[in-house]
Amino acid sequence: MIDAARQRTNMVESQVLTSDVTDRRILRAMGELPRERFVPGALAELAYMDEAVPLSPAQGGEPRRWLMAPRVFAKLLQLAEVGEGDRVLDVGTGSGYSAAVLANIAGSVVALECDAGLAEDARRNLAALDLHNVKVVDGELADGAPNDGPFDAIVLEGSIFDAPSPLLDQLKDGGRLVAVIHKEGVGSGVIWRRLGRSLDQWAAFDAAAPPLPGFEPAPAFIF
């Protein structure tokens, strides 16, 4: 049996706090939520390691799905500056861990998932934790959830290759979108902020994360 409470404390103290994450709401949520509940049972002992944890195998040409490493996830959340009354879109929620953390720091959360099995896992996990400010939505990740927006913040639970235009269109004025961008082998935690009709973008920290399905770059045309 793993000592999950001790592992949660170690995760926060050795992985999250040491990465300059200072938002006490994030630290408290990650220190209290049972991360081991959100991974396959056989991998419970790996739930708190400083790496991404597999959630499902690759299927139908889609990449394998993962629970993002705690350090990268926490830094993205802090970068998003989620307020207590904010409406947040969680893109690629997987089994629901990210949505559970967001539910503890935001007003309401729309958790978007394209894998029907993972979406059901998320609903079951969130219900078991009595989190009622989260709505799990089935759909293509790159399309977002336009019928549930606009959003104060959008968090992508994996890496993409370029600016996600349809998702950026679902931000409120002043809204923020955060994601890990991988380009030419280099990964960065990036934030976009909507300012009226324009968008401000900057890379905040080095990061790596498994890819999210549906955001693959279009194949280059070859003469």
Phi, psi and omega in degrees: 000136178274149174269085187298321181299317178294320180293323176298315178299314180297321179300311182294315185286323187260339182251318188270306180300323181286354179256022177067026172271116187242355179293112185296333179293320178293314180299317181294314181297316181289335178279346183251327186286136181283087182303329182296337178294334190264005177242159177305143186307323181291344182252013183304325181291345180261000189300330187252011179286161184274049179210163174293146181245130181293138178253327183204156178284164173295137182220137173055035180084353178276149181291158174299146181262147187223155166268121186298150179302142184305317183298311182295316180300313181296320180293323176296316180299315179297321179298327182287345178053051183291126178269162185295336178255008186288150170261124189237139172257122179256107188265117182083049186294344180061234181274004170104000182299313182299320178295324179295317177297314180298324180298336180274350182235351182243172177283312179210153185227133168254116184258110185263131180216136181265343180266116186299321180295316178293323178299319178293321175301316181298314179300317181294316181294318182291322178295321180295332179268004175061040179261109188256000180259023179238134175242120178270128183239133175272135177170170178291132187297319184293341180277341183070208180222069186300331180286346181254357182267191001283168188241148174285328180210146176230129181240128178259126186267053180165183184263153176227179187249344183201175181301128182273084189306312180300326179287320179299329178291346182264008177275142169290165171299126185089355182289157183236141171238134179234144181198163170267125178255128175250121177221126176053042176081002181246132180245143180218145169279119189239145175237137169248139177233126179279129178233089186066238179269357182251167180230135174257138184222138170205153177271129188257329183198157175289140183200157173224143179204150176298152183287148172268140178290147176096355181246015182295142178294147177296140179299138181290142178281129182245127179288000000 
